[in-house]
Amino acid sequence: MPNPSNTIRKRGRQPTHGMWGTPTYQSWRGMFDRCCNLKNKNYGLYGGRGIKVCDRWRSFQNFFEDMGEKPAGLSLDRRDNDGNYEPGNCRWATRSQQQSNQQRQRLTRSLASCGP
């Protein structure tokens, strides 16, 4: 298992963490693209509606320190779907946990819009 803090070396100005292409790095990169890349097909569902990546997680090494290695079969999930990607709001979750989270958020929003 690669450990970025042990494998970081400088190549020019960019650090190399030795985890490029790993499932953990791919999850981080996907999170970042959805929130920051206007050309990403899902940008409108994330960055386009104000979901941001916290400053600390703009560094892959910091993301890895906070979240650890991506467990097989799990993916990155935000507990509060309207919240940002940040340490207190993210977890590695199963597909069923994510679907349950989406349904709960949808129900909460629809009840809030009903009024008294």
Rosetta constraint file for C-alpha pairs under 8 A:
AtomPair CA 2 CA 7 HARMONIC 7.56 0.50
AtomPair CA 2 CA 18 HARMONIC 6.87 0.50
AtomPair CA 2 CA 19 HARMONIC 6.56 0.50
AtomPair CA 3 CA 7 HARMONIC 6.37 0.50
AtomPair CA 3 CA 17 HARMONIC 7.92 0.50
AtomPair CA 3 CA 18 HARMONIC 7.81 0.50
AtomPair CA 3 CA 19 HARMONIC 7.90 0.50
AtomPair CA 4 CA 8 HARMONIC 5.80 0.50
AtomPair CA 4 CA 17 HARMONIC 4.76 0.50
AtomPair CA 4 CA 18 HARMONIC 6.32 0.50
AtomPair CA 4 CA 19 HARMONIC 6.85 0.50
AtomPair CA 4 CA 61 HARMONIC 6.19 0.50
AtomPair CA 4 CA 64 HARMONIC 7.74 0.50
AtomPair CA 5 CA 17 HARMONIC 7.32 0.50
AtomPair CA 5 CA 61 HARMONIC 7.21 0.50
AtomPair CA 7 CA 16 HARMONIC 7.46 0.50
AtomPair CA 7 CA 17 HARMONIC 5.47 0.50
AtomPair CA 7 CA 18 HARMONIC 5.83 0.50
AtomPair CA 8 CA 15 HARMONIC 6.20 0.50
AtomPair CA 8 CA 16 HARMONIC 5.21 0.50
AtomPair CA 8 CA 17 HARMONIC 4.39 0.50
AtomPair CA 8 CA 18 HARMONIC 6.84 0.50
AtomPair CA 9 CA 15 HARMONIC 5.70 0.50
AtomPair CA 9 CA 16 HARMONIC 5.39 0.50
AtomPair CA 9 CA 17 HARMONIC 6.91 0.50
AtomPair CA 10 CA 14 HARMONIC 6.13 0.50
AtomPair CA 10 CA 15 HARMONIC 4.66 0.50
AtomPair CA 10 CA 16 HARMONIC 6.14 0.50
AtomPair CA 11 CA 15 HARMONIC 6.16 0.50
AtomPair CA 11 CA 16 HARMONIC 6.77 0.50
AtomPair CA 17 CA 61 HARMONIC 7.39 0.50
AtomPair CA 19 CA 24 HARMONIC 7.82 0.50
AtomPair CA 19 CA 25 HARMONIC 6.24 0.50
AtomPair CA 20 CA 25 HARMONIC 5.85 0.50
AtomPair CA 20 CA 26 HARMONIC 7.72 0.50
AtomPair CA 21 CA 25 HARMONIC 6.10 0.50
AtomPair CA 21 CA 26 HARMONIC 6.18 0.50
AtomPair CA 22 CA 26 HARMONIC 6.15 0.50
AtomPair CA 23 CA 27 HARMONIC 6.16 0.50
AtomPair CA 23 CA 70 HARMONIC 6.41 0.50
AtomPair CA 24 CA 28 HARMONIC 6.33 0.50
AtomPair CA 24 CA 64 HARMONIC 7.68 0.50
AtomPair CA 24 CA 69 HARMONIC 5.75 0.50
AtomPair CA 24 CA 70 HARMONIC 4.93 0.50
AtomPair CA 25 CA 29 HARMONIC 6.04 0.50
AtomPair CA 25 CA 60 HARMONIC 7.33 0.50
AtomPair CA 26 CA 30 HARMONIC 5.98 0.50
AtomPair CA 27 CA 31 HARMONIC 6.15 0.50
AtomPair CA 27 CA 75 HARMONIC 7.34 0.50
AtomPair CA 27 CA 76 HARMONIC 6.72 0.50
AtomPair CA 28 CA 32 HARMONIC 6.19 0.50
AtomPair CA 28 CA 60 HARMONIC 6.95 0.50
AtomPair CA 28 CA 63 HARMONIC 7.48 0.50
AtomPair CA 29 CA 33 HARMONIC 6.06 0.50
AtomPair CA 30 CA 34 HARMONIC 6.09 0.50
AtomPair CA 31 CA 35 HARMONIC 6.43 0.50
AtomPair CA 31 CA 53 HARMONIC 7.73 0.50
AtomPair CA 31 CA 85 HARMONIC 7.87 0.50
AtomPair CA 32 CA 36 HARMONIC 5.84 0.50
AtomPair CA 32 CA 37 HARMONIC 7.58 0.50
AtomPair CA 32 CA 53 HARMONIC 6.72 0.50
AtomPair CA 32 CA 58 HARMONIC 7.81 0.50
AtomPair CA 33 CA 37 HARMONIC 4.83 0.50
AtomPair CA 33 CA 40 HARMONIC 6.31 0.50
AtomPair CA 33 CA 43 HARMONIC 7.54 0.50
AtomPair CA 34 CA 40 HARMONIC 5.99 0.50
AtomPair CA 34 CA 41 HARMONIC 7.83 0.50
AtomPair CA 34 CA 42 HARMONIC 5.71 0.50
AtomPair CA 34 CA 43 HARMONIC 4.77 0.50
AtomPair CA 34 CA 45 HARMONIC 7.90 0.50
AtomPair CA 34 CA 46 HARMONIC 5.82 0.50
AtomPair CA 34 CA 47 HARMONIC 6.31 0.50
AtomPair CA 35 CA 43 HARMONIC 5.92 0.50
AtomPair CA 35 CA 46 HARMONIC 5.27 0.50
AtomPair CA 35 CA 47 HARMONIC 3.85 0.50
AtomPair CA 35 CA 48 HARMONIC 7.41 0.50
AtomPair CA 35 CA 51 HARMONIC 6.26 0.50
AtomPair CA 35 CA 52 HARMONIC 5.77 0.50
AtomPair CA 35 CA 53 HARMONIC 6.85 0.50
AtomPair CA 36 CA 43 HARMONIC 7.35 0.50
AtomPair CA 36 CA 47 HARMONIC 5.97 0.50
AtomPair CA 36 CA 52 HARMONIC 7.74 0.50
AtomPair CA 37 CA 43 HARMONIC 6.62 0.50
AtomPair CA 37 CA 47 HARMONIC 7.95 0.50
AtomPair CA 38 CA 43 HARMONIC 5.89 0.50
AtomPair CA 39 CA 43 HARMONIC 7.15 0.50
AtomPair CA 42 CA 46 HARMONIC 6.70 0.50
AtomPair CA 43 CA 47 HARMONIC 5.28 0.50
AtomPair CA 43 CA 48 HARMONIC 5.58 0.50
AtomPair CA 44 CA 48 HARMONIC 4.10 0.50
AtomPair CA 44 CA 49 HARMONIC 6.22 0.50
AtomPair CA 45 CA 49 HARMONIC 6.09 0.50
AtomPair CA 46 CA 50 HARMONIC 6.50 0.50
AtomPair CA 46 CA 51 HARMONIC 5.03 0.50
AtomPair CA 46 CA 52 HARMONIC 7.63 0.50
AtomPair CA 47 CA 51 HARMONIC 4.88 0.50
AtomPair CA 47 CA 52 HARMONIC 6.17 0.50
AtomPair CA 51 CA 82 HARMONIC 6.91 0.50
AtomPair CA 51 CA 83 HARMONIC 6.46 0.50
AtomPair CA 51 CA 84 HARMONIC 5.07 0.50
AtomPair CA 51 CA 85 HARMONIC 7.33 0.50
AtomPair CA 52 CA 84 HARMONIC 5.00 0.50
AtomPair CA 52 CA 85 HARMONIC 6.14 0.50
AtomPair CA 53 CA 57 HARMONIC 6.39 0.50
AtomPair CA 53 CA 58 HARMONIC 6.88 0.50
AtomPair CA 53 CA 84 HARMONIC 6.01 0.50
AtomPair CA 53 CA 85 HARMONIC 4.78 0.50
AtomPair CA 53 CA 86 HARMONIC 6.50 0.50
AtomPair CA 54 CA 58 HARMONIC 6.86 0.50
AtomPair CA 54 CA 84 HARMONIC 6.97 0.50
AtomPair CA 54 CA 85 HARMONIC 6.10 0.50
AtomPair CA 54 CA 86 HARMONIC 5.37 0.50
AtomPair CA 56 CA 62 HARMONIC 6.25 0.50
AtomPair CA 56 CA 63 HARMONIC 7.36 0.50
AtomPair CA 57 CA 61 HARMONIC 7.99 0.50
AtomPair CA 57 CA 62 HARMONIC 5.70 0.50
AtomPair CA 57 CA 63 HARMONIC 4.92 0.50
AtomPair CA 57 CA 86 HARMONIC 7.15 0.50
AtomPair CA 58 CA 62 HARMONIC 7.82 0.50
AtomPair CA 58 CA 63 HARMONIC 7.73 0.50
AtomPair CA 59 CA 63 HARMONIC 6.48 0.50
AtomPair CA 60 CA 64 HARMONIC 6.08 0.50
AtomPair CA 61 CA 65 HARMONIC 6.18 0.50
AtomPair CA 62 CA 66 HARMONIC 6.25 0.50
AtomPair CA 63 CA 67 HARMONIC 5.95 0.50
AtomPair CA 63 CA 68 HARMONIC 7.70 0.50
AtomPair CA 64 CA 68 HARMONIC 4.89 0.50
AtomPair CA 64 CA 69 HARMONIC 6.64 0.50
AtomPair CA 66 CA 87 HARMONIC 6.49 0.50
AtomPair CA 67 CA 87 HARMONIC 7.52 0.50
AtomPair CA 67 CA 91 HARMONIC 7.25 0.50
AtomPair CA 67 CA 92 HARMONIC 7.90 0.50
AtomPair CA 70 CA 74 HARMONIC 6.97 0.50
AtomPair CA 70 CA 75 HARMONIC 7.21 0.50
AtomPair CA 70 CA 92 HARMONIC 6.93 0.50
AtomPair CA 71 CA 75 HARMONIC 7.93 0.50
AtomPair CA 71 CA 92 HARMONIC 7.30 0.50
AtomPair CA 73 CA 94 HARMONIC 6.76 0.50
AtomPair CA 74 CA 92 HARMONIC 5.57 0.50
AtomPair CA 74 CA 93 HARMONIC 5.04 0.50
AtomPair CA 74 CA 94 HARMONIC 4.86 0.50
AtomPair CA 74 CA 95 HARMONIC 7.17 0.50
AtomPair CA 75 CA 92 HARMONIC 5.22 0.50
AtomPair CA 75 CA 93 HARMONIC 5.47 0.50
AtomPair CA 75 CA 94 HARMONIC 6.56 0.50
AtomPair CA 75 CA 95 HARMONIC 7.60 0.50
AtomPair CA 76 CA 90 HARMONIC 6.82 0.50
AtomPair CA 76 CA 91 HARMONIC 5.93 0.50
AtomPair CA 76 CA 92 HARMONIC 4.84 0.50
AtomPair CA 76 CA 93 HARMONIC 6.33 0.50
AtomPair CA 77 CA 90 HARMONIC 5.50 0.50
AtomPair CA 77 CA 91 HARMONIC 5.44 0.50
AtomPair CA 77 CA 92 HARMONIC 6.03 0.50
AtomPair CA 77 CA 93 HARMONIC 5.98 0.50
AtomPair CA 77 CA 98 HARMONIC 6.54 0.50
AtomPair CA 78 CA 83 HARMONIC 7.11 0.50
AtomPair CA 78 CA 84 HARMONIC 7.52 0.50
AtomPair CA 78 CA 85 HARMONIC 6.64 0.50
AtomPair CA 78 CA 89 HARMONIC 5.39 0.50
AtomPair CA 78 CA 90 HARMONIC 4.52 0.50
AtomPair CA 78 CA 91 HARMONIC 6.61 0.50
AtomPair CA 79 CA 83 HARMONIC 7.86 0.50
AtomPair CA 79 CA 89 HARMONIC 5.35 0.50
AtomPair CA 79 CA 90 HARMONIC 6.00 0.50
AtomPair CA 79 CA 91 HARMONIC 7.37 0.50
AtomPair CA 79 CA 101 HARMONIC 6.90 0.50
AtomPair CA 80 CA 89 HARMONIC 6.47 0.50
AtomPair CA 80 CA 101 HARMONIC 7.98 0.50
AtomPair CA 80 CA 105 HARMONIC 7.62 0.50
AtomPair CA 81 CA 101 HARMONIC 7.81 0.50
AtomPair CA 81 CA 102 HARMONIC 7.21 0.50
AtomPair CA 81 CA 105 HARMONIC 6.93 0.50
AtomPair CA 83 CA 89 HARMONIC 7.05 0.50
AtomPair CA 84 CA 89 HARMONIC 7.12 0.50
AtomPair CA 85 CA 89 HARMONIC 6.49 0.50
AtomPair CA 85 CA 90 HARMONIC 6.36 0.50
AtomPair CA 86 CA 90 HARMONIC 6.19 0.50
AtomPair CA 93 CA 97 HARMONIC 5.92 0.50
AtomPair CA 93 CA 98 HARMONIC 6.46 0.50
AtomPair CA 94 CA 98 HARMONIC 6.35 0.50
AtomPair CA 95 CA 99 HARMONIC 6.16 0.50
AtomPair CA 96 CA 100 HARMONIC 6.05 0.50
AtomPair CA 97 CA 101 HARMONIC 6.12 0.50
AtomPair CA 98 CA 102 HARMONIC 6.19 0.50
AtomPair CA 99 CA 103 HARMONIC 6.21 0.50
AtomPair CA 100 CA 104 HARMONIC 6.12 0.50
AtomPair CA 101 CA 105 HARMONIC 6.17 0.50
AtomPair CA 102 CA 106 HARMONIC 6.14 0.50
AtomPair CA 103 CA 107 HARMONIC 6.11 0.50
AtomPair CA 104 CA 108 HARMONIC 6.13 0.50
AtomPair CA 105 CA 109 HARMONIC 6.17 0.50
AtomPair CA 106 CA 110 HARMONIC 6.16 0.50
AtomPair CA 107 CA 111 HARMONIC 6.12 0.50
AtomPair CA 108 CA 112 HARMONIC 6.15 0.50
AtomPair CA 109 CA 113 HARMONIC 6.32 0.50
AtomPair CA 110 CA 114 HARMONIC 6.58 0.50
AtomPair CA 111 CA 115 HARMONIC 7.50 0.50
